[in-house]
Amino acid sequence: MTNIKNTLSRLNLLRGLLLLSLFGMPGILHFDITGVTHQFGLFNLQSFSRIAVYLSIGIIVFLFFIGIEKLRVNRYTFSNFRLPFIYYSLAILISVPMLKGTDFILSGYFVFEWTTFFILFYLYVNEQNKYSLSLAIQDIILLIWIKIITLLIILPIFPSIGIFFEQSLGIIRLGGYFVGPNVLGTLVALLASYYYFYYKGPNYKKYGIFIFAVLILFATNSRGALLSFILAFSLSLFGSKKGLNHLILIYFVGFIAFLMITYIDYLMRGLEISNLMTLSERIPLWGKYAFEFPQSPIIGFGFISGVKDLGLIIPKIHWVAPHAHNDLIQSIMSGGIVMGVLTFGIYVSLYRKCYKSSLTGKSQLLMKNWFIILFGYAMLTPVINWKLFAISGIFWILFITLRIENNNADIIRP
């Protein structure tokens, strides 16, 4: 009985730390809002708070690994984590010739965050007798709910950090600096799909939370998240074996068409049509990266810091791009052809796992849906070639868990 209690307490500790690592340090203090810390580059009070959170998690994980695990490694469990460890080790290794001083330290720190997360996730998986896709989905949904609930708590107290308000354009975007409208939009898109296609509880809760999530999605005014959800939801309805879903698809398409025609200003955000056609000025930015690429085509410019240091200006809004606004382009600019090919292979691998025939019923339907939503986000913002955050963590949790499921299926298969 004591051993069972110890196992449960360790499991709860690891699960709590895992969720905390993906929740991260929410946006509370605007970057360098006072101008006092500008001479320290990215190291301002918000950054120091983030560092404090992840250093604390790292210390606990280290003590757990040393004191409880006695440095023992389960080779079978660890084999499912080998690729991400290699990925980020290679990312920082090939950055050595390109990054100097503070830039290298900063990039190395973000690799430390990733390393802490993967060791933590390994310990969490290893602590359980059998980690499955259904458990991973439960963890992801819990993380999303924590994000939503904390935002709703902070909103009436500090609305300025929970909502972006463009006074000149009259645009309000839920999520603000606290979560980020695009991140929140993607998370609630995953949540809506989960409750519609996977949730097994009462219908009033299933459809009630689905509507709640969709309303939040619209409130974020995240065009990328919305369009990804529309595509994923439509294809999932079409691929569903329920005839009722095919009928719902017809009404859904008609409803979306009506919204697009009637409320086109929602998509325009008070801007010109060119902003929409260029994906919020991303396409011209990608063209600028194409001109920079030949300067270091093999190993790129360095993980995270190197891409930012290029100092490319986003057209029209005249804002220095902190990243390439596309995960594949970010990987190429960070680590050249080497990381670009590896990143492309990882996405192809996740695609195959999500669409694999060994997944059946609701699990397969949800994984196909979630892949489209995550891939849509990755085409507009870096995911695995960026710092650790909720969406990038969800990506790797699914990647590793589906690998575990496939390996278990191969063992069982005669």
C-alpha positions as CSV (number, residue, x, y, z in Angstrom):
1,M,0.0,0.0,0.0
2,T,2.9,2.4,0.8
3,N,4.5,1.6,-2.5
4,I,1.3,2.4,-4.3
5,K,0.9,5.7,-2.4
6,N,4.5,6.6,-3.2
7,T,4.0,5.9,-6.9
8,L,0.8,8.0,-7.0
9,S,2.5,10.9,-5.2
10,R,5.5,10.8,-7.6
11,L,3.2,10.5,-10.6
12,N,1.1,13.6,-9.4
13,L,4.3,15.5,-8.8
14,L,5.6,14.8,-12.3
15,R,2.3,15.5,-13.9
16,G,2.0,18.8,-12.1
17,L,5.6,19.8,-13.1
18,L,4.9,18.8,-16.7
19,L,1.7,20.9,-16.9
20,L,3.6,23.8,-15.2
21,S,6.4,23.6,-17.8
22,L,3.9,23.9,-20.6
23,F,1.8,26.6,-18.9
24,G,5.1,28.5,-18.5
25,M,5.4,32.1,-17.4
26,P,2.3,34.0,-18.7
27,G,2.7,37.4,-20.2
28,I,2.3,39.7,-17.2
29,L,5.0,42.4,-17.8
30,H,5.2,43.8,-21.3
31,F,8.6,43.4,-22.8
32,D,10.9,46.3,-21.7
33,I,7.8,48.6,-21.2
34,T,9.9,51.0,-19.1
35,G,12.9,51.1,-21.4
36,V,15.1,50.5,-18.3
37,T,16.3,47.0,-19.3
38,H,16.9,47.5,-23.0
39,Q,20.6,47.3,-22.6
40,F,20.3,43.7,-21.5
41,G,18.8,42.6,-24.8
42,L,16.1,40.0,-24.2
43,F,16.8,39.8,-20.4
44,N,14.1,42.0,-18.9
45,L,11.9,41.3,-15.9
46,Q,9.4,39.1,-17.8
47,S,12.4,37.1,-19.1
48,F,13.9,36.8,-15.7
49,S,10.6,35.5,-14.3
50,R,10.5,32.9,-17.1
51,I,14.0,31.8,-16.3
52,A,13.2,31.5,-12.6
53,V,10.3,29.2,-13.3
54,Y,12.2,26.9,-15.6
55,L,15.3,26.8,-13.4
56,S,13.1,25.8,-10.5
57,I,11.5,23.1,-12.5
58,G,15.0,22.0,-13.7
59,I,16.3,21.7,-10.2
60,I,13.4,19.6,-9.1
61,V,13.7,17.3,-12.1
62,F,17.5,17.0,-11.5
63,L,17.0,16.1,-7.8
64,F,14.2,13.6,-8.8
65,F,16.4,11.9,-11.4
66,I,19.4,11.8,-9.0
67,G,17.7,11.0,-5.7
68,I,14.8,8.8,-6.7
69,E,15.7,7.3,-10.1
70,K,19.4,7.0,-9.0
71,L,20.4,7.9,-12.6
72,R,18.8,4.8,-13.9
73,V,17.5,5.0,-17.5
74,N,14.9,2.7,-18.9
75,R,16.3,2.1,-22.4
76,Y,13.0,1.1,-23.9
77,T,11.1,4.2,-22.7
78,F,14.1,6.4,-23.5
79,S,14.2,5.1,-27.1
80,N,10.9,7.0,-27.7
81,F,12.6,10.3,-26.7
82,R,15.9,9.8,-28.6
83,L,14.9,11.9,-31.6
84,P,13.9,15.1,-29.8
85,F,17.1,15.0,-27.8
86,I,19.1,14.6,-30.9
87,Y,17.1,17.4,-32.6
88,Y,17.8,20.1,-30.1
89,S,21.4,18.9,-29.4
90,L,22.1,19.3,-33.1
91,A,20.3,22.7,-33.2
92,I,22.6,24.2,-30.6
93,L,25.7,22.3,-31.9
94,I,25.6,23.7,-35.4
95,S,24.8,27.2,-33.9
96,V,28.3,27.3,-32.3
97,P,30.0,28.9,-35.4
98,M,27.2,31.4,-35.9
99,L,26.4,32.7,-32.3
100,K,28.7,34.5,-29.9
101,G,28.4,35.7,-26.3
102,T,24.9,36.5,-25.1
103,D,23.3,35.2,-28.2
104,F,24.8,31.7,-27.7
105,I,23.9,31.8,-24.0
106,L,20.3,32.7,-24.7
107,S,19.9,30.0,-27.4
108,G,21.6,27.5,-25.0
109,Y,19.2,28.4,-22.3
110,F,16.2,27.7,-24.5
111,V,17.7,24.3,-25.3
112,F,18.0,23.8,-21.5
113,E,14.2,24.4,-21.3
114,W,13.6,21.8,-24.0
115,T,15.9,19.3,-22.3
116,T,14.2,19.8,-18.9
117,F,10.8,19.2,-20.6
118,F,11.9,16.0,-22.3
119,I,13.5,14.6,-19.2
120,L,10.4,15.5,-17.2
121,F,8.1,13.9,-19.8
122,Y,10.4,10.8,-19.9
123,L,10.2,10.5,-16.1
124,Y,6.4,10.9,-16.2
125,V,6.0,8.3,-18.9
126,N,8.4,5.9,-17.2
127,E,6.6,6.2,-13.8
128,Q,3.4,4.8,-15.4
129,N,3.0,1.2,-16.3
130,K,1.6,2.1,-19.7
131,Y,1.3,5.6,-21.1
132,S,-1.3,5.7,-23.8
133,L,-2.8,8.2,-26.2
134,S,-6.0,8.5,-24.1
135,L,-3.9,9.6,-21.1
136,A,-1.9,12.1,-23.3
137,I,-5.2,13.6,-24.6
138,Q,-6.4,14.0,-21.0
139,D,-3.2,15.8,-20.0
140,I,-3.5,18.1,-23.1
141,I,-7.1,18.9,-22.4
142,L,-6.3,19.7,-18.7
143,L,-3.5,22.0,-19.8
144,I,-5.9,23.9,-22.2
145,W,-8.5,24.3,-19.4
146,I,-5.8,25.7,-17.0
147,K,-4.9,28.2,-19.7
148,I,-8.5,29.3,-20.2
149,I,-9.5,29.4,-16.5
150,T,-6.4,31.5,-15.5
151,L,-7.2,33.9,-18.3
152,L,-10.8,34.2,-17.2
153,I,-9.6,34.8,-13.6
154,I,-7.1,37.5,-14.6
155,L,-9.5,39.2,-17.1
156,P,-11.7,41.2,-14.6
157,I,-8.7,42.1,-12.5
158,F,-6.2,43.1,-15.2
159,P,-8.1,43.4,-18.5
160,S,-5.3,45.2,-20.2
161,I,-3.1,42.1,-20.2
162,G,-5.9,39.7,-21.1
163,I,-7.2,41.6,-24.1
164,F,-5.5,43.3,-27.0
165,F,-7.4,46.5,-28.0
166,E,-6.4,48.3,-31.2
167,Q,-8.2,51.6,-30.6
168,S,-7.4,53.0,-34.0
169,L,-8.9,50.0,-35.7
170,G,-11.6,49.2,-33.2
171,I,-10.3,45.6,-32.9
172,I,-10.6,43.6,-29.7
173,R,-8.7,40.3,-29.4
174,L,-9.1,37.9,-26.4
175,G,-5.9,36.4,-25.0
176,G,-3.9,39.6,-25.0
177,Y,-0.3,39.5,-23.7
178,F,-1.3,37.0,-21.0
179,V,-1.7,34.0,-23.4
180,G,-1.6,35.5,-26.9
181,P,-4.7,35.5,-29.2
182,N,-3.2,33.1,-31.8
183,V,-2.0,30.6,-29.1
184,L,-5.4,30.8,-27.3
185,G,-7.2,30.5,-30.6
186,T,-5.3,27.3,-31.5
187,L,-5.8,25.8,-28.0
188,V,-9.5,26.3,-28.0
189,A,-9.7,24.9,-31.6
190,L,-8.2,21.7,-30.2
191,L,-10.6,21.8,-27.3
192,A,-13.7,22.3,-29.5
193,S,-12.7,19.4,-31.7
194,Y,-12.0,17.2,-28.7
195,Y,-15.5,17.8,-27.2
196,Y,-17.3,17.3,-30.5
197,F,-15.5,14.2,-31.8
198,Y,-14.0,12.5,-28.8
199,Y,-15.7,13.4,-25.5
200,K,-17.9,10.6,-24.2
201,G,-19.9,12.5,-21.5
202,P,-23.4,13.8,-21.5
203,N,-24.6,15.7,-24.7
204,Y,-25.4,18.9,-22.8
205,K,-21.8,19.2,-21.7
206,K,-20.4,18.0,-25.0
207,Y,-22.2,20.5,-27.1
208,G,-22.2,23.2,-24.5
209,I,-18.4,23.3,-24.1
210,F,-18.0,22.9,-27.9
211,I,-20.0,26.1,-28.4
212,F,-18.1,27.8,-25.5
213,A,-14.8,27.0,-27.2
214,V,-15.9,28.2,-30.6
215,L,-17.1,31.5,-29.1
216,I,-13.7,32.0,-27.5
217,L,-12.1,31.2,-30.8
218,F,-14.0,33.9,-32.5
219,A,-13.2,36.3,-29.6
220,T,-9.5,35.8,-30.3
221,N,-9.9,37.1,-33.8
222,S,-7.1,34.7,-34.8
223,R,-7.7,34.2,-38.5
224,G,-5.1,31.4,-38.8
225,A,-6.6,29.5,-35.9
226,L,-10.1,30.0,-37.2
227,L,-9.4,28.9,-40.8
228,S,-7.4,25.9,-39.5
229,F,-10.3,24.9,-37.3
230,I,-12.8,25.3,-40.2
231,L,-10.7,23.1,-42.4
232,A,-10.1,20.5,-39.8
233,F,-13.7,20.4,-38.6
234,S,-15.1,20.2,-42.1
235,L,-12.7,17.3,-43.1
236,S,-13.5,15.5,-39.8
237,L,-17.3,15.8,-40.4
238,F,-16.7,14.5,-44.0
239,G,-14.6,11.6,-42.7
240,S,-16.9,10.7,-39.9
241,K,-18.9,7.5,-40.3
242,K,-22.0,9.1,-38.8
243,G,-24.5,10.2,-41.4
244,L,-25.7,13.0,-39.2
245,N,-22.3,14.6,-39.4
246,H,-22.5,14.6,-43.2
247,L,-25.7,16.6,-42.9
248,I,-24.2,18.9,-40.3
249,L,-21.3,19.5,-42.7
250,I,-23.7,21.0,-45.3
251,Y,-25.2,23.3,-42.7
252,F,-21.7,24.2,-41.3
253,V,-20.3,25.1,-44.8
254,G,-23.4,27.3,-45.4
255,F,-23.1,28.9,-42.0
256,I,-19.4,29.7,-42.6
257,A,-20.1,31.1,-46.1
258,F,-22.8,33.3,-44.6
259,L,-20.4,34.6,-41.9
260,M,-17.7,35.3,-44.5
261,I,-20.0,37.3,-46.7
262,T,-21.9,39.1,-44.0
263,Y,-19.0,39.8,-41.6
264,I,-16.1,40.2,-43.9
265,D,-14.9,43.1,-41.7
266,Y,-14.2,40.6,-39.0
267,L,-11.5,39.0,-41.2
268,M,-10.2,42.3,-42.4
269,R,-9.6,43.7,-38.9
270,G,-10.0,47.2,-40.3
271,L,-7.0,46.7,-42.6
272,E,-6.6,46.5,-46.4
273,I,-7.3,43.4,-48.4
274,S,-3.5,43.1,-49.0
275,N,-3.0,42.4,-45.3
276,L,-5.3,39.3,-45.7
277,M,-3.8,38.2,-49.0
278,T,-0.2,38.4,-47.7
279,L,-1.1,36.5,-44.5
280,S,-0.5,39.6,-42.3
281,E,2.6,40.6,-44.2
282,R,4.2,37.2,-43.8
283,I,4.7,36.4,-47.5
284,P,6.8,39.5,-48.2
285,L,8.8,38.6,-45.0
286,W,9.4,35.1,-46.2
287,G,10.8,36.6,-49.5
288,K,13.3,38.6,-47.4
289,Y,14.5,35.4,-45.7
290,A,14.9,33.8,-49.1
291,F,17.5,36.5,-50.0
292,E,19.4,35.9,-46.7
293,F,19.4,32.1,-47.0
294,P,22.4,31.9,-49.5
295,Q,24.7,33.5,-46.9
296,S,24.6,30.4,-44.7
297,P,22.6,27.6,-46.5
298,I,24.1,24.6,-44.7
299,I,24.0,25.5,-41.0
300,G,21.8,28.6,-41.0
301,F,22.3,31.5,-38.7
302,G,21.8,30.0,-35.2
303,F,19.0,28.6,-33.1
304,I,16.4,31.3,-32.2
305,S,18.9,34.2,-31.6
306,G,20.5,34.0,-35.0
307,V,17.2,34.4,-36.8
308,K,16.2,37.4,-34.6
309,D,19.6,39.0,-35.1
310,L,19.0,39.2,-38.9
311,G,16.7,42.2,-37.9
312,L,14.4,41.8,-40.9
313,I,11.6,44.3,-41.0
314,I,8.0,43.2,-41.5
315,P,6.7,45.3,-44.4
316,K,4.1,48.1,-43.8
317,I,4.0,47.7,-40.0
318,H,7.8,48.3,-39.8
319,W,8.3,45.9,-37.0
320,V,11.5,43.8,-36.5
321,A,10.5,40.1,-37.0
322,P,11.5,38.1,-33.9
323,H,11.2,34.9,-35.9
324,A,10.3,33.7,-39.4
325,H,6.5,33.2,-38.8
326,N,6.7,29.7,-40.2
327,D,8.2,26.6,-38.6
328,L,9.8,25.2,-41.7
329,I,11.4,28.5,-42.7
330,Q,12.5,29.1,-39.1
331,S,14.2,25.7,-39.1
332,I,16.1,26.5,-42.4
333,M,17.1,30.0,-41.2
334,S,18.1,28.6,-37.8
335,G,20.0,25.5,-38.9
336,G,20.1,25.6,-42.7
337,I,19.4,22.6,-44.9
338,V,20.4,20.3,-42.0
339,M,17.6,21.3,-39.7
340,G,15.2,22.1,-42.5
341,V,15.3,18.5,-43.7
342,L,15.1,17.1,-40.2
343,T,12.1,19.3,-39.3
344,F,10.3,18.4,-42.5
345,G,10.9,14.7,-41.7
346,I,9.4,15.2,-38.2
347,Y,6.3,16.7,-39.6
348,V,5.9,13.9,-42.1
349,S,6.4,11.4,-39.3
350,L,3.7,13.0,-37.2
351,Y,1.4,13.1,-40.2
352,R,1.9,9.4,-40.8
353,K,1.3,8.6,-37.1
354,C,-1.9,10.6,-37.0
355,Y,-3.2,9.0,-40.1
356,K,-2.0,5.5,-39.3
357,S,-4.5,2.7,-39.8
358,S,-3.7,1.3,-36.4
359,L,-5.6,4.2,-34.9
360,T,-9.3,3.6,-35.0
361,G,-12.6,5.3,-34.4
362,K,-12.7,8.5,-32.4
363,S,-8.9,8.5,-31.7
364,Q,-8.0,8.5,-35.4
365,L,-10.6,11.1,-36.2
366,L,-9.3,13.4,-33.4
367,M,-5.6,12.9,-34.3
368,K,-6.3,13.8,-38.0
369,N,-8.2,16.9,-36.8
370,W,-5.5,18.0,-34.4
371,F,-2.7,17.5,-36.9
372,I,-4.4,19.9,-39.3
373,I,-4.9,22.5,-36.6
374,L,-1.3,22.2,-35.3
375,F,0.1,22.2,-38.9
376,G,-1.9,25.3,-39.7
377,Y,-0.4,27.1,-36.7
378,A,3.1,25.9,-37.7
379,M,2.7,27.5,-41.1
380,L,2.2,30.9,-39.5
381,T,4.4,30.7,-36.4
382,P,7.4,28.6,-35.3
383,V,6.6,25.6,-33.1
384,I,9.4,23.1,-32.5
385,N,12.1,25.6,-33.7
386,W,11.1,28.0,-31.1
387,K,11.2,28.2,-27.3
388,L,9.1,25.8,-25.2
389,F,5.4,26.8,-24.9
390,A,2.0,25.1,-24.8
391,I,1.6,24.3,-28.5
392,S,5.1,23.1,-29.1
393,G,4.8,20.9,-26.0
394,I,1.5,19.5,-27.3
395,F,3.2,18.7,-30.6
396,W,6.0,16.7,-29.0
397,I,3.6,14.9,-26.5
398,L,1.6,13.7,-29.4
399,F,4.7,12.8,-31.4
400,I,6.2,10.7,-28.6
401,T,2.9,9.2,-27.4
402,L,2.0,8.0,-30.9
403,R,5.5,6.5,-31.3
404,I,4.9,4.6,-28.0
405,E,1.5,3.4,-29.3
406,N,3.0,2.3,-32.5
407,N,5.9,0.4,-30.8
408,N,3.4,-1.3,-28.4
409,A,1.3,-2.3,-31.4
410,D,4.3,-3.8,-33.2
411,I,5.2,-5.8,-30.1
412,I,1.7,-7.2,-29.8
413,R,1.3,-7.9,-33.5
414,P,2.2,-11.5,-34.3
